[in-house]
Amino acid sequence: MKRDGFQKRLAELMVSKGVDAARISEDTEGRIGRTTVLGWENGSAKPGYSTARELARTYNVDLNWLFGVNEEE
């Protein structure tokens, strides 16, 4: 199964920041749940705007980069 832009960038983000789904939940003080991130990773779910924005802000990445629109993080 081919990954979409968000899945690919989520994987890149997790590797570059050295985080897993549980750590993302911790870093966002539970605003993004571990099971939510797992759903994103396996492609069974997509983030809404506010959740994606929270992820981008937490890890200081561009929201457009996160969705695969821009190449610059």
Secondary structure, DSSP 8 states (H G I E B T S, - for coil): ----HHHHHHHHHHHHHT--HHHHHHHTTTSS-HHHHHHHHHTS----HHHHHHHHHHTT--HHHHTTS-S--
